[in-house]
Amino acid sequence: MLRIGTWMAGQAKFCALYEKPYWRQAGLSGQAFSQQGPMGEIHDGSNNNQGPYGLTGFVNIPAVQRNHQQLLTEAILSQLAVIYGKPAAQPTTFYYKDWARERFTATQFDQPPMVEHPLYHPPAGQTSIWDGTIHFAGTETADQHGGYLEGALISAERAVMNYQETPKGHKI
Ligand SMILES: Cc1cc2nc3c(=O)[nH]c(=O)nc-3n(C[C@H](O)[C@H](O)[C@H](O)COP(=O)(O)OP(=O)(O)OC[C@H]3O[C@@H](n4cnc5c(N)ncnc54)[C@H](O)[C@@H]3O)c2cc1C
């Protein structure tokens, strides 16, 4: 199981908060895709009509190259200013999270960027072992939408259903 890549585990994300969603006043949605600068994908991550207001996105650089957070932060703010105008470079708060450095999220197998979305399935094709006393759940065991929140829900439902159907199962 440790060798199974976790979708998004090697990612880094940022969130820049602002007093107002000023890009909306300029008629911009806040969504951007870019092949220049560290961010590949940016979204309006605000609450709808109340704060906090912010832009959030994915850092499109492989984990092994994300060693200098200060330089990366400066490059992110510069890129935001190019896309959304100068105020974007001065957020009230800026969060940066490198998930590849979270030891309970990413393993060494998550460090190289995934080139495509993996097709997941339960370990060795089994949804349970030891006469149904252990059931596998979690998005990396889902055979649909594996790696996403939806896959986590699908696999959880499957595990609960299977558990209830085993002789030792209880209604839970
Ligand atoms: C950076 C990032 C961005 C993502 N973006 C999206 C997105 O935009 N859309 C989307 O659909 N999905 C996204 N995902 C994927 C989504 O977060 C996962 O698919 C989902 O959280 C998986 O749910 P899960 O219940 O299978 O596992 P988890 O949410 O990982 O839950 C497993 C839990 O088990 C706990 N645990 C682990 N080991 C033990 C142990 N030994 N004992 C007790 N507890 C243990 C962990 O602490 C954790 O709380 C993203 C993931 C990451 C990392």
The ligand as a Gaussian input file, in Angstrom:
#p B3LYP/6-31G(d) Opt

LIG

0 1
 C       -3.259000      18.908000      -1.936000
 C       -4.480000      18.096000      -2.242000
 C       -5.498000      18.644000      -2.983000
 C       -6.641000      17.909000      -3.276000
 N       -7.651000      18.488000      -4.007000
 C       -8.768000      17.790000      -4.254000
 C       -9.855000      18.370000      -4.967000
 O       -9.803000      19.541000      -5.362000
 N      -10.961000      17.600000      -5.220000
 C      -11.065000      16.292000      -4.778000
 O      -12.101000      15.645000      -5.017000
 N      -10.046000      15.720000      -4.111000
 C       -8.906000      16.442000      -3.843000
 N       -7.883000      15.867000      -3.154000
 C       -7.993000      14.459000      -2.800000
 C       -8.855000      14.256000      -1.559000
 O       -8.377000      15.094000      -0.508000
 C       -8.753000      12.776000      -1.170000
 O       -9.186000      11.991000      -2.258000
 C       -9.624000      12.426000       0.030000
 O       -9.335000      13.239000       1.145000
 C       -9.380000      10.973000       0.397000
 O      -10.226000      10.634000       1.491000
 P       -9.950000       9.305000       2.289000
 O      -11.033000       9.232000       3.316000
 O       -9.759000       8.175000       1.353000
 O       -8.539000       9.524000       2.974000
 P       -8.034000      10.688000       3.938000
 O       -8.845000      11.946000       3.796000
 O       -6.545000      10.768000       3.692000
 O       -8.333000      10.103000       5.372000
 C       -7.555000       9.100000       5.942000
 C       -7.515000       9.383000       7.430000
 O       -6.906000       8.278000       8.074000
 C       -6.042000       8.781000       9.057000
 N       -5.044000       7.739000       9.319000
 C       -4.031000       7.358000       8.544000
 N       -3.355000       6.361000       9.116000
 C       -3.967000       6.101000      10.288000
 C       -3.740000       5.164000      11.336000
 N       -2.756000       4.285000      11.284000
 N       -4.577000       5.199000      12.380000
 C       -5.608000       6.081000      12.449000
 N       -5.879000       6.973000      11.486000
 C       -5.068000       6.981000      10.412000
 C       -5.453000      10.044000       8.454000
 O       -4.960000      10.911000       9.457000
 C       -6.694000      10.614000       7.770000
 O       -7.456000      11.470000       8.624000
 C       -6.745000      16.586000      -2.820000
 C       -5.710000      16.029000      -2.053000
 C       -4.590000      16.772000      -1.757000
 C       -3.496000      16.152000      -0.900000

